[in-house]
Amino acid sequence: MPQPPRKPGEPRKPGKPGKPGKPREPREPREPRKKIWVAAIAATTALAGALTALLLLLPGSGGTSPHPVSADEAQRLALARFRAYEASPAEVTVRLPAAGTGDGTITVRAVVDHHAHRAVGAYEIVDDTRTVQGLLAWDQEGIAVARPPAAAPGAEPGRTTARTPAPDIVTTAAQAVRRAGTLKREEWTRRPYSTAPLDRALRLVVSVAADRPDDAALLARSGPLWLRDERLDGHGYGVFSGPRPTQSVSASPADDSTLTYWIDADGNLRRVTARMSPGHYATVDFVATRVRTVVPGAPWTKG
């Protein structure tokens, strides 16, 4: 209760001695907050790492997005044309739509000699109404088509007499080379290249190789892209978009080259595709091993 006020000069009264209290028990030390934050950060980092690993395994993840070629990838791309030259003569198969609408197919099975810049092959055109087969040869200047055998006197309409012992129809690259070796120069009809898709695809076949590697640094600056990894016939290949035209080197990755290359880790060229028109492509497949077949001189030799 309140005490009466003290008079002036009156000494203070001694206070009452306090009762002895119980000793205060020591409190347990608290965990430092720093340790709690470290544990939380470690758990978050582990979760983020697990999510990143999962995303890399999923198709279309950021780790497999197209990108400008690295120095190693540029070197691999720079070797491709030279490797094709070294592997020559080699078998090649060309496939493309028979028409701009994509109805039907054209297939050419040939042997190409990049040292001579020549190729000979059998072609087959298939659509809804017909199948046309024949023999052709081409170089850097143009295309030659073998004339069909002339009809024998008195032969039934629609039937022809074949040159013995070579058959009229050839379907493989080896048959095409053997058949071409039996023909004379005048038995071919030559013409220059046109802008038709088949002509463009055949011209690509004889121009894709080079007798020396490309300059990797210069090639890298011309805008090629690494697109993805892919397997063909059980072997792994890097898929590359070729150099882009000068005016589009700085464009977006979507503005890619019309050419796409499949190249293995050693720089060997396995496949090239060329965009003929939107949605339509010519595919050129190269045999990985060199063949012994030699491209004959006709129709280029005189006489």
C-alpha positions as CSV (number, residue, x, y, z in Angstrom):
1,M,0.0,0.0,0.0
2,P,1.2,3.6,-0.5
3,Q,3.5,5.0,2.2
4,P,3.0,8.5,3.7
5,P,5.3,11.2,2.5
6,R,8.6,11.5,4.3
7,K,9.2,14.7,6.3
8,P,12.2,16.9,5.4
9,G,15.4,15.8,7.1
10,E,13.8,12.5,8.2
11,P,16.2,9.6,7.4
12,R,15.0,6.9,5.2
13,K,13.7,3.8,6.8
14,P,15.7,0.7,6.0
15,G,13.9,-1.6,3.7
16,K,12.7,-5.0,4.6
17,P,15.0,-7.7,3.8
18,G,13.8,-9.6,0.8
19,K,12.9,-13.2,1.0
20,P,15.5,-15.5,-0.5
21,G,14.3,-16.7,-3.9
22,K,14.9,-19.9,-5.7
23,P,18.0,-19.8,-8.0
24,R,17.0,-19.3,-11.6
25,E,17.5,-22.3,-13.7
26,P,19.8,-21.7,-16.7
27,R,17.9,-21.7,-20.1
28,E,18.9,-24.1,-22.8
29,P,21.0,-22.3,-25.5
30,R,19.0,-21.7,-28.7
31,E,20.2,-23.0,-32.1
32,P,21.9,-20.3,-34.1
33,R,19.7,-19.0,-36.8
34,K,22.6,-19.3,-39.3
35,K,22.5,-23.1,-39.1
36,I,18.8,-23.1,-39.8
37,W,19.3,-21.0,-42.9
38,V,22.2,-23.1,-44.2
39,A,20.1,-26.3,-43.9
40,A,17.2,-24.6,-45.7
41,I,19.5,-23.4,-48.5
42,A,21.1,-26.9,-48.8
43,A,17.7,-28.5,-49.2
44,T,16.5,-26.0,-51.8
45,T,19.8,-26.5,-53.8
46,A,19.3,-30.3,-53.7
47,L,15.8,-30.0,-55.0
48,A,16.7,-27.6,-57.7
49,G,19.5,-30.0,-58.8
50,A,17.1,-32.9,-59.0
51,L,14.6,-30.9,-61.1
52,T,17.4,-29.8,-63.5
53,A,18.5,-33.4,-64.0
54,L,14.9,-34.4,-64.7
55,L,14.4,-31.6,-67.2
56,L,17.6,-32.6,-69.1
57,L,16.2,-36.1,-69.5
58,L,12.9,-34.8,-71.0
59,P,12.5,-34.2,-74.8
60,G,12.8,-30.6,-75.8
61,S,14.7,-29.5,-72.7
62,G,16.9,-26.4,-72.8
63,G,20.1,-28.6,-72.9
64,T,19.2,-29.8,-76.4
65,S,18.1,-26.5,-77.9
66,P,19.7,-25.5,-81.2
67,H,22.7,-23.2,-80.7
68,P,25.6,-21.7,-82.7
69,V,28.4,-24.2,-83.2
70,S,31.2,-24.4,-80.7
71,A,34.8,-24.6,-81.8
72,D,34.8,-28.4,-81.7
73,E,31.5,-28.6,-83.6
74,A,32.8,-26.1,-86.2
75,Q,35.9,-28.4,-86.7
76,R,33.6,-31.4,-87.1
77,L,31.5,-29.5,-89.7
78,A,34.6,-28.3,-91.5
79,L,35.9,-31.8,-92.0
80,A,32.7,-33.2,-93.5
81,R,33.2,-32.2,-97.1
82,F,36.8,-33.4,-97.0
83,R,35.8,-36.7,-95.5
84,A,33.3,-37.2,-98.4
85,Y,36.1,-36.5,-100.9
86,E,38.3,-39.1,-99.2
87,A,35.6,-41.7,-99.2
88,S,35.0,-41.4,-102.9
89,P,33.9,-43.2,-105.1
90,A,30.9,-44.0,-102.9
91,E,27.3,-45.1,-103.3
92,V,24.7,-42.4,-102.8
93,T,20.9,-42.5,-102.7
94,V,18.8,-39.4,-103.6
95,R,15.1,-39.2,-102.7
96,L,12.7,-36.4,-103.3
97,P,9.0,-35.7,-104.1
98,A,8.2,-36.3,-107.8
99,A,6.2,-33.1,-108.0
100,G,5.8,-29.8,-106.2
101,T,2.6,-31.1,-104.6
102,G,4.5,-34.1,-103.1
103,D,2.6,-36.7,-105.1
104,G,4.9,-39.6,-105.9
105,T,8.6,-40.0,-105.4
106,I,11.9,-39.9,-107.3
107,T,14.7,-42.2,-106.2
108,V,18.2,-42.2,-107.7
109,R,20.7,-44.9,-106.7
110,A,24.2,-44.0,-107.9
111,V,27.9,-44.1,-107.6
112,V,29.6,-40.7,-107.3
113,D,33.3,-40.0,-107.9
114,H,34.2,-36.7,-106.2
115,H,37.7,-36.8,-107.6
116,A,36.3,-36.6,-111.1
117,H,33.1,-34.7,-110.1
118,R,30.9,-37.3,-111.9
119,A,28.2,-39.7,-111.0
120,V,26.2,-42.5,-112.7
121,G,22.9,-43.9,-111.4
122,A,19.6,-45.5,-111.9
123,Y,16.5,-43.4,-111.5
124,E,12.9,-44.4,-110.7
125,I,9.9,-42.1,-110.8
126,V,6.7,-43.5,-109.1
127,D,3.4,-41.8,-108.9
128,D,-0.3,-42.8,-108.8
129,T,-0.4,-43.6,-112.5
130,R,3.0,-44.8,-113.6
131,T,6.5,-46.0,-112.8
132,V,9.4,-44.7,-115.0
133,Q,12.9,-46.2,-114.8
134,G,16.1,-45.3,-116.6
135,L,19.8,-44.5,-116.5
136,L,21.4,-41.1,-116.0
137,A,24.8,-39.6,-115.5
138,W,25.8,-36.1,-114.4
139,D,28.7,-33.9,-113.7
140,Q,29.3,-30.2,-112.8
141,E,28.0,-29.0,-116.1
142,G,24.7,-30.9,-116.5
143,I,22.8,-34.2,-116.9
144,A,22.9,-37.0,-119.4
145,V,20.0,-39.4,-119.8
146,A,20.5,-42.8,-121.6
147,R,18.2,-43.2,-124.6
148,P,15.8,-46.2,-124.3
149,P,16.6,-49.2,-126.5
150,A,15.1,-48.9,-130.0
151,A,12.3,-51.2,-131.0
152,A,13.3,-54.1,-133.0
153,P,11.8,-54.5,-136.5
154,G,8.5,-56.5,-136.3
155,A,8.5,-56.4,-132.5
156,E,5.2,-56.2,-130.7
157,P,4.0,-52.7,-129.8
158,G,5.4,-51.6,-126.4
159,R,8.2,-54.1,-126.4
160,T,11.9,-53.3,-127.0
161,T,15.0,-55.2,-127.8
162,A,17.7,-55.0,-125.1
163,R,21.4,-54.7,-125.7
164,T,22.8,-58.2,-125.0
165,P,23.7,-59.1,-122.4
166,A,22.9,-55.9,-120.4
167,P,19.2,-55.7,-119.2
168,D,17.0,-52.8,-120.1
169,I,16.1,-51.9,-116.6
170,V,18.6,-51.1,-113.9
171,T,17.6,-50.7,-110.2
172,T,20.9,-50.6,-108.3
173,A,24.0,-48.4,-108.3
174,A,26.2,-51.3,-109.3
175,Q,23.9,-52.2,-112.2
176,A,23.8,-48.6,-113.3
177,V,27.6,-48.4,-113.5
178,R,27.8,-51.7,-115.5
179,R,25.1,-50.6,-117.9
180,A,26.7,-47.2,-118.4
181,G,30.0,-48.9,-119.3
182,T,28.3,-50.6,-122.3
183,L,26.9,-47.4,-123.8
184,K,28.6,-45.1,-126.3
185,R,28.7,-41.3,-126.1
186,E,26.0,-40.9,-128.8
187,E,23.6,-43.1,-126.8
188,W,23.2,-40.3,-124.2
189,T,21.2,-37.2,-124.4
190,R,22.8,-34.3,-122.6
191,R,21.3,-31.1,-121.2
192,P,22.4,-28.3,-118.8
193,Y,21.0,-28.1,-115.3
194,S,17.6,-26.5,-114.8
195,T,16.0,-25.2,-111.6
196,A,13.9,-28.4,-111.2
197,P,14.2,-30.1,-107.8
198,L,15.8,-33.2,-109.2
199,D,18.5,-31.2,-111.0
200,R,19.2,-29.2,-107.9
201,A,19.6,-32.4,-105.9
202,L,21.9,-34.0,-108.4
203,R,24.0,-30.9,-108.6
204,L,24.3,-31.0,-104.8
205,V,25.7,-34.6,-104.9
206,V,28.7,-33.7,-107.1
207,S,29.4,-30.4,-105.3
208,V,29.1,-31.4,-101.6
209,A,32.8,-32.7,-101.4
210,A,36.0,-30.7,-101.3
211,D,39.7,-31.8,-101.6
212,R,40.7,-30.0,-98.4
213,P,39.0,-29.2,-95.1
214,D,37.1,-26.0,-94.7
215,D,38.4,-23.2,-92.4
216,A,36.6,-24.0,-89.1
217,A,36.9,-20.4,-87.8
218,L,35.5,-18.9,-90.9
219,L,32.8,-21.5,-91.1
220,A,31.7,-20.8,-87.5
221,R,31.2,-17.1,-88.4
222,S,28.9,-17.9,-91.3
223,G,26.1,-18.9,-89.0
224,P,25.8,-22.8,-88.9
225,L,23.8,-24.2,-86.0
226,W,24.0,-27.4,-84.0
227,L,20.4,-28.8,-84.0
228,R,20.4,-32.1,-82.2
229,D,21.9,-35.6,-81.9
230,E,20.3,-38.4,-83.9
231,R,20.9,-42.1,-84.6
232,L,20.9,-43.6,-88.1
233,D,21.4,-47.4,-88.6
234,G,22.6,-47.7,-85.0
235,H,25.2,-44.9,-85.2
236,G,25.2,-41.5,-83.6
237,Y,25.3,-38.3,-85.6
238,G,25.2,-34.6,-84.9
239,V,22.7,-32.8,-87.0
240,F,23.8,-29.4,-88.2
241,S,22.1,-26.6,-90.1
242,G,24.5,-25.3,-92.7
243,P,25.9,-21.8,-93.1
244,R,23.2,-19.2,-93.7
245,P,23.2,-16.5,-96.4
246,T,25.2,-13.4,-95.5
247,Q,22.1,-11.3,-95.0
248,S,20.6,-13.7,-92.5
249,V,23.7,-14.6,-90.4
250,S,22.4,-12.3,-87.6
251,A,18.9,-13.5,-87.9
252,S,17.1,-15.8,-85.5
253,P,17.9,-19.5,-85.3
254,A,14.5,-20.2,-87.0
255,D,15.9,-18.6,-90.1
256,D,18.2,-21.5,-90.9
257,S,20.0,-22.7,-94.0
258,T,18.2,-24.7,-96.7
259,L,20.9,-27.5,-96.1
260,T,21.1,-29.9,-93.1
261,Y,24.0,-32.2,-92.5
262,W,24.3,-35.5,-90.5
263,I,28.0,-35.8,-89.4
264,D,29.5,-38.3,-87.0
265,A,32.1,-37.6,-84.3
266,D,35.0,-38.1,-86.8
267,G,33.6,-35.7,-89.4
268,N,32.1,-38.4,-91.7
269,L,29.2,-37.1,-93.7
270,R,26.2,-39.5,-93.6
271,R,23.3,-37.5,-94.9
272,V,22.4,-34.1,-96.4
273,T,18.9,-32.7,-96.8
274,A,18.0,-29.8,-99.0
275,R,14.8,-27.8,-98.7
276,M,13.4,-27.6,-102.3
277,S,10.2,-25.7,-101.3
278,P,8.3,-25.2,-98.0
279,G,7.7,-28.6,-96.6
280,H,9.4,-30.5,-99.4
281,Y,13.0,-31.8,-99.1
282,A,15.5,-33.8,-101.1
283,T,17.5,-36.4,-99.0
284,V,20.9,-37.5,-100.0
285,D,22.3,-40.5,-98.2
286,F,26.0,-41.5,-98.5
287,V,27.4,-45.0,-97.9
288,A,29.9,-44.8,-95.0
289,T,32.5,-47.1,-96.7
290,R,34.3,-46.6,-100.0
291,V,33.2,-48.8,-103.0
292,R,35.5,-50.3,-105.6
293,T,33.1,-49.5,-108.5
294,V,34.6,-46.9,-110.9
295,V,32.4,-44.4,-112.7
296,P,32.7,-45.0,-116.5
297,G,33.9,-42.4,-118.8
298,A,30.7,-42.3,-121.0
299,P,29.0,-40.0,-121.7
300,W,32.0,-37.6,-121.3
301,T,34.5,-39.4,-123.5
302,K,34.7,-38.5,-127.2
303,G,34.0,-41.0,-129.9
